[in-house]
């Protein structure tokens, strides 16, 4: 059985070159966004694509943005040149 806690510890051990515990904790607990540099490191540590990590981050960011109430005035009909 694979436990999340075990994988989290392995990830911390593999990434802890240059990252502080605080940085990793904020990333794991959704307190900060993943940078392209971090995506590359996580991709190498997990043998996955950095693109997939950044895609997931962008989807999460978009979801959070969609949860905020916003008032936007529509443009109406816009002629495309």
Biotite code that builds the C-alpha atoms (Angstrom):
import biotite.structure as struc

atoms = struc.array([
    struc.Atom([0.000, 0.000, 0.000], chain_id="A", res_id=1, res_name="UNK", atom_name="CA", element="C"),
    struc.Atom([1.255, 3.469, -0.874], chain_id="A", res_id=2, res_name="UNK", atom_name="CA", element="C"),
    struc.Atom([0.525, 6.105, 1.721], chain_id="A", res_id=3, res_name="UNK", atom_name="CA", element="C"),
    struc.Atom([0.416, 9.798, 0.935], chain_id="A", res_id=4, res_name="UNK", atom_name="CA", element="C"),
    struc.Atom([2.528, 10.549, 4.003], chain_id="A", res_id=5, res_name="UNK", atom_name="CA", element="C"),
    struc.Atom([5.317, 8.254, 2.767], chain_id="A", res_id=6, res_name="UNK", atom_name="CA", element="C"),
    struc.Atom([5.316, 9.861, -0.665], chain_id="A", res_id=7, res_name="UNK", atom_name="CA", element="C"),
    struc.Atom([5.266, 13.324, 0.899], chain_id="A", res_id=8, res_name="UNK", atom_name="CA", element="C"),
    struc.Atom([8.367, 12.497, 2.948], chain_id="A", res_id=9, res_name="UNK", atom_name="CA", element="C"),
    struc.Atom([10.148, 11.058, -0.111], chain_id="A", res_id=10, res_name="UNK", atom_name="CA", element="C"),
    struc.Atom([9.248, 14.142, -2.136], chain_id="A", res_id=11, res_name="UNK", atom_name="CA", element="C"),
    struc.Atom([10.576, 16.418, 0.600], chain_id="A", res_id=12, res_name="UNK", atom_name="CA", element="C"),
    struc.Atom([13.803, 14.427, 0.776], chain_id="A", res_id=13, res_name="UNK", atom_name="CA", element="C"),
    struc.Atom([14.277, 14.509, -3.001], chain_id="A", res_id=14, res_name="UNK", atom_name="CA", element="C"),
    struc.Atom([13.467, 18.199, -3.398], chain_id="A", res_id=15, res_name="UNK", atom_name="CA", element="C"),
    struc.Atom([15.143, 19.569, -0.314], chain_id="A", res_id=16, res_name="UNK", atom_name="CA", element="C"),
    struc.Atom([18.157, 20.755, -2.294], chain_id="A", res_id=17, res_name="UNK", atom_name="CA", element="C"),
    struc.Atom([17.634, 24.514, -2.337], chain_id="A", res_id=18, res_name="UNK", atom_name="CA", element="C"),
    struc.Atom([14.073, 24.507, -1.009], chain_id="A", res_id=19, res_name="UNK", atom_name="CA", element="C"),
    struc.Atom([13.211, 25.234, 2.565], chain_id="A", res_id=20, res_name="UNK", atom_name="CA", element="C"),
    struc.Atom([10.743, 23.198, 4.568], chain_id="A", res_id=21, res_name="UNK", atom_name="CA", element="C"),
    struc.Atom([8.498, 26.253, 4.600], chain_id="A", res_id=22, res_name="UNK", atom_name="CA", element="C"),
    struc.Atom([8.466, 26.447, 0.790], chain_id="A", res_id=23, res_name="UNK", atom_name="CA", element="C"),
    struc.Atom([7.586, 22.774, 0.441], chain_id="A", res_id=24, res_name="UNK", atom_name="CA", element="C"),
    struc.Atom([4.968, 22.980, 3.183], chain_id="A", res_id=25, res_name="UNK", atom_name="CA", element="C"),
    struc.Atom([3.307, 25.985, 1.523], chain_id="A", res_id=26, res_name="UNK", atom_name="CA", element="C"),
    struc.Atom([3.260, 24.198, -1.824], chain_id="A", res_id=27, res_name="UNK", atom_name="CA", element="C"),
    struc.Atom([1.890, 20.923, -0.434], chain_id="A", res_id=28, res_name="UNK", atom_name="CA", element="C"),
    struc.Atom([-0.776, 22.737, 1.607], chain_id="A", res_id=29, res_name="UNK", atom_name="CA", element="C"),
    struc.Atom([-1.885, 24.996, -1.309], chain_id="A", res_id=30, res_name="UNK", atom_name="CA", element="C"),
    struc.Atom([-0.597, 28.149, 0.374], chain_id="A", res_id=31, res_name="UNK", atom_name="CA", element="C"),
    struc.Atom([1.601, 29.051, -2.606], chain_id="A", res_id=32, res_name="UNK", atom_name="CA", element="C"),
    struc.Atom([1.621, 28.366, -6.323], chain_id="A", res_id=33, res_name="UNK", atom_name="CA", element="C"),
    struc.Atom([4.075, 26.153, -8.121], chain_id="A", res_id=34, res_name="UNK", atom_name="CA", element="C"),
    struc.Atom([6.774, 27.959, -10.058], chain_id="A", res_id=35, res_name="UNK", atom_name="CA", element="C"),
    struc.Atom([8.167, 26.608, -13.332], chain_id="A", res_id=36, res_name="UNK", atom_name="CA", element="C"),
    struc.Atom([11.442, 25.885, -11.525], chain_id="A", res_id=37, res_name="UNK", atom_name="CA", element="C"),
    struc.Atom([9.637, 23.870, -8.850], chain_id="A", res_id=38, res_name="UNK", atom_name="CA", element="C"),
    struc.Atom([7.695, 22.002, -11.557], chain_id="A", res_id=39, res_name="UNK", atom_name="CA", element="C"),
    struc.Atom([10.987, 20.978, -13.150], chain_id="A", res_id=40, res_name="UNK", atom_name="CA", element="C"),
    struc.Atom([12.330, 19.747, -9.803], chain_id="A", res_id=41, res_name="UNK", atom_name="CA", element="C"),
    struc.Atom([9.153, 17.841, -8.968], chain_id="A", res_id=42, res_name="UNK", atom_name="CA", element="C"),
    struc.Atom([9.085, 16.395, -12.476], chain_id="A", res_id=43, res_name="UNK", atom_name="CA", element="C"),
    struc.Atom([12.624, 15.098, -12.084], chain_id="A", res_id=44, res_name="UNK", atom_name="CA", element="C"),
    struc.Atom([11.969, 13.759, -8.564], chain_id="A", res_id=45, res_name="UNK", atom_name="CA", element="C"),
    struc.Atom([8.814, 11.916, -9.652], chain_id="A", res_id=46, res_name="UNK", atom_name="CA", element="C"),
    struc.Atom([9.906, 11.071, -13.223], chain_id="A", res_id=47, res_name="UNK", atom_name="CA", element="C"),
    struc.Atom([6.926, 12.982, -14.610], chain_id="A", res_id=48, res_name="UNK", atom_name="CA", element="C"),
    struc.Atom([6.495, 15.946, -16.918], chain_id="A", res_id=49, res_name="UNK", atom_name="CA", element="C"),
    struc.Atom([6.964, 19.475, -15.547], chain_id="A", res_id=50, res_name="UNK", atom_name="CA", element="C"),
    struc.Atom([4.253, 20.486, -18.025], chain_id="A", res_id=51, res_name="UNK", atom_name="CA", element="C"),
    struc.Atom([1.743, 18.286, -16.235], chain_id="A", res_id=52, res_name="UNK", atom_name="CA", element="C"),
    struc.Atom([2.544, 19.939, -12.885], chain_id="A", res_id=53, res_name="UNK", atom_name="CA", element="C"),
    struc.Atom([2.177, 23.437, -14.329], chain_id="A", res_id=54, res_name="UNK", atom_name="CA", element="C"),
    struc.Atom([-1.064, 22.417, -16.076], chain_id="A", res_id=55, res_name="UNK", atom_name="CA", element="C"),
    struc.Atom([-2.491, 21.198, -12.773], chain_id="A", res_id=56, res_name="UNK", atom_name="CA", element="C"),
    struc.Atom([-1.386, 24.427, -11.080], chain_id="A", res_id=57, res_name="UNK", atom_name="CA", element="C"),
    struc.Atom([-3.030, 26.551, -13.787], chain_id="A", res_id=58, res_name="UNK", atom_name="CA", element="C"),
    struc.Atom([-6.264, 24.558, -13.485], chain_id="A", res_id=59, res_name="UNK", atom_name="CA", element="C"),
    struc.Atom([-6.270, 25.055, -9.714], chain_id="A", res_id=60, res_name="UNK", atom_name="CA", element="C"),
    struc.Atom([-5.576, 28.786, -10.110], chain_id="A", res_id=61, res_name="UNK", atom_name="CA", element="C"),
    struc.Atom([-8.416, 29.087, -12.632], chain_id="A", res_id=62, res_name="UNK", atom_name="CA", element="C"),
    struc.Atom([-10.788, 27.220, -10.328], chain_id="A", res_id=63, res_name="UNK", atom_name="CA", element="C"),
    struc.Atom([-9.944, 29.532, -7.412], chain_id="A", res_id=64, res_name="UNK", atom_name="CA", element="C"),
    struc.Atom([-10.441, 32.586, -9.639], chain_id="A", res_id=65, res_name="UNK", atom_name="CA", element="C"),
    struc.Atom([-13.842, 31.280, -10.721], chain_id="A", res_id=66, res_name="UNK", atom_name="CA", element="C"),
    struc.Atom([-14.943, 30.961, -7.083], chain_id="A", res_id=67, res_name="UNK", atom_name="CA", element="C"),
    struc.Atom([-14.533, 34.696, -6.447], chain_id="A", res_id=68, res_name="UNK", atom_name="CA", element="C"),
    struc.Atom([-17.561, 36.864, -7.117], chain_id="A", res_id=69, res_name="UNK", atom_name="CA", element="C"),
    struc.Atom([-16.802, 39.341, -9.884], chain_id="A", res_id=70, res_name="UNK", atom_name="CA", element="C"),
    struc.Atom([-18.831, 42.033, -11.557], chain_id="A", res_id=71, res_name="UNK", atom_name="CA", element="C"),
    struc.Atom([-17.881, 42.548, -15.164], chain_id="A", res_id=72, res_name="UNK", atom_name="CA", element="C"),
    struc.Atom([-19.577, 44.725, -17.707], chain_id="A", res_id=73, res_name="UNK", atom_name="CA", element="C"),
    struc.Atom([-20.062, 42.954, -21.014], chain_id="A", res_id=74, res_name="UNK", atom_name="CA", element="C"),
    struc.Atom([-18.428, 44.395, -24.114], chain_id="A", res_id=75, res_name="UNK", atom_name="CA", element="C"),
    struc.Atom([-21.507, 43.937, -26.237], chain_id="A", res_id=76, res_name="UNK", atom_name="CA", element="C"),
    struc.Atom([-21.005, 43.355, -29.948], chain_id="A", res_id=77, res_name="UNK", atom_name="CA", element="C"),
    struc.Atom([-17.392, 43.707, -30.918], chain_id="A", res_id=78, res_name="UNK", atom_name="CA", element="C"),
    struc.Atom([-16.363, 43.831, -34.542], chain_id="A", res_id=79, res_name="UNK", atom_name="CA", element="C"),
    struc.Atom([-13.303, 41.774, -35.335], chain_id="A", res_id=80, res_name="UNK", atom_name="CA", element="C"),
    struc.Atom([-10.961, 43.273, -37.894], chain_id="A", res_id=81, res_name="UNK", atom_name="CA", element="C"),
])
